[in-house]
């Protein structure tokens, strides 16, 4: 968990009761129980002003004769949608006048609006739509390029309790028994799945190859279109066949752009998410569907489970934000007894990872609704007499916080989803975080295969992985904190030493419930075998390059930044980095000043030259290094790889020494000779001498050994 938002009460102890709210641009609209409409202008904090400035621009006391139950804004069409006393009325958004009641919306209970660019007859057109459920019908109004076009009317067999547009031509709905979709303008109804917790769990666990849930048998009919251009949109309507009866039990709450429903009894909701997705929730469980009404199995393999049943949900580019009532039902999704939860009424979850990010408590009163504005860039929580603004913590600070906690997947997800980071920088930051994650997996989690696979995917130089090993394996490439003396076991048996003094062995839970660490020698053997496989793959690649006559091979190398701090906790000891960047042969006893030649960058810190960019460049202390593509001499890298392989074979697979040394190899003679003599591997030493053409040395060794 980390801090994603700070709470800022902007309006407190209002003398009227707030029933609904909507936000757009710099405006905040509040509908009251008395029928008055309050219009505020919100000026964001700039300069020395630490918080937004709130100005009451207008009070429309007689805006409605009854309580304003719902407000939505269709900014592109200049329309304000107001639901009061079971009737929807349209107003001019700029003057808040010219009321146009929709006479065919009497008994309205649910409202949804949507705006997007749609291709009509191959022409990009800005389409805005308003859907209203009134008694047992769904009324849809359409605007094209800000001009009213037409209205449609579709009978519904059951009462609709929630709806939201999935795309311009698909409406997602819920009845008391199931989830449906309505194809527009044809009026074809299709089933999705039953509206109950068990069904949501089942559909969320289906494989990606499963067929689309639901069929065309739920109901069919052709939507009827009325004429266009009438001043009263409700006068232009047609009819379509009714949807058929449905099965299964469930209960849905309403949601629409600009406002999440405030009913405390609602156990379900439909919430818009970024990237044209919807979150369909029942109680504390939600599943994602895309703009085609299909379950998002590939992106989300598990349902999103909240700690407490939400009463309303909204979103930002990275987070799903739910409000709940204190003392409300806690999540029972774990299957066990419900545990007492800390005091909170706002729950923030990462959309990508679905992890709980933050729990907030609005102390003044319980929020009844939560809305967003400016496409998710602003978030407002609304109570009966209080309005809060959820101010986002700068993305740099959030990423630093999750990196410091070792939550690398969370950091990658934040970077990928954030709309506060330049697209040109996302790839750079992501690969840097993956680099740190690979080091963390190797050093701290003993997940050697996963770490080395990560390095391979990033085309990292093999010396990056070698440097994570103790000095007896890595030699001069060994990083600080990886010395043999610190990682030696009590009996002095090197074969039982863990690869790093920081490595945390994986834990297994026996049947009695207590955790037992695996033996150190098992951990160490795993590291050696993983490194053996990794280096063998690189050896084959280098041999192919040599056979093809290549003199250099391109690798990604980490180069420390000028302001990078030598911090033991940042998964980045830098003692070996200069060896990689300035001369790979330094570790093998050679002096090759051209050991690495830069050919471009895979990831590089950028200077502040793009003044035209609307977003600031992200500067993170833990990522204050660059990853550069460099051309490394093939022979130099082959020498490092073969010499390290020899060291690994000596520790875990001595039988492989002969096959390595009896063929052409690039082992460093001086290092290999000393190691083989130390371990009394005289036959293999003879093979080394023979392969290197050192016949006199071989004869002398044979003579000395009789």
Secondary structure, 3 states (H helix, E strand, C coil): CCCCEEEEEEECCCCCCEEEEEEECCEEEEEECCCCEEEEEEECCCCCCCCCEEEEEEEECCCCCCCEEEEEEEHHHCEEEEEECCEEEEEECCCCCCCEECHHHCCEEEEEEEEEEEEECCEEEEEEEEEEEECCEEEEEEEECCEEEEEEEEECCCCCCEEEEEECCEEEEECCCEEEEEECCCCEEEEEEECCHHHHHHHHCCCCCCCCCCCCCCECCCCEECCCCCCCHHHCCCCCCCCCCCCCCCCCCCEECCEECCCCCCCEEEEEECCCEEEEEECCEEEEECCCCCECCCCCCCCEECCECCCEEEECCCEEEEECCCCCCECCCCCCCCCCCCCCCEEEEECCCCCEEEEECCCCCCCCEEEEECCCCEEEEECCCCEEEEEECCHHHHHHHHHHCCCHHHHHHHHHHCCCCCHHHHHHHHHHHHHHHHHHHHHCCCCHHHHHHHHHHCCECHHHHHCCCCHHHHHHHCCCCCCHHHHCCCCCCHHHCCCCCCCCCCEEECCCCCEEECCHHHHHHHHHHHHHHHHHHHHHHHHHHHHCCCCEEEEEEEEECCCCCCCHHHCCCCCCHHHHHHCHHHHHCCCCCCCEEEEEEEECCCCCCCCCCCCCCCCCHHHCEEEEEEEEEHHHHHHHHHHHHHHHHHHHCHHHHHHHHCCCCCCCHHHHHHHHHHCCCHHHHHHHHHHHCCHHHHHHHHHHCC
